[in-house]
Amino acid sequence: GLVGSEMCIRDRSSYVNILCRDFEYVDGDRVRISVNDSIVIYNLYLESSFSGFKLPLSKGFNKIDFTALNQGSSGPNTAELRVFDDSNSLISSNQWNLSTGAKATFIVVKK
């Protein structure tokens, strides 16, 4: 599986809406989400429908890390991430296959 990946987008939004889910079998995949190295969600259980949170954007770099806490019963950790801007437009959609402990990083640069 992927050890991790990084992507960067630029946006003028005041916040982004970050949603994730398990895009394969719901088998207990869990992720930890941190923003600029502060943990905001310690333990998010990925279900078949999207769940997530709104993230107010600071000017400049907003680094969002998704760390796979496990691989569920049918590994790897299959997390799908969608990011919407403050007018509800989809600005990013990604699917990751993460090994336990692997990290996917998403950077939003606020103009």
Order of alpha helices (4+ residues) and beta strands (2+ residues): beta-beta-beta-beta-beta-beta-beta-beta
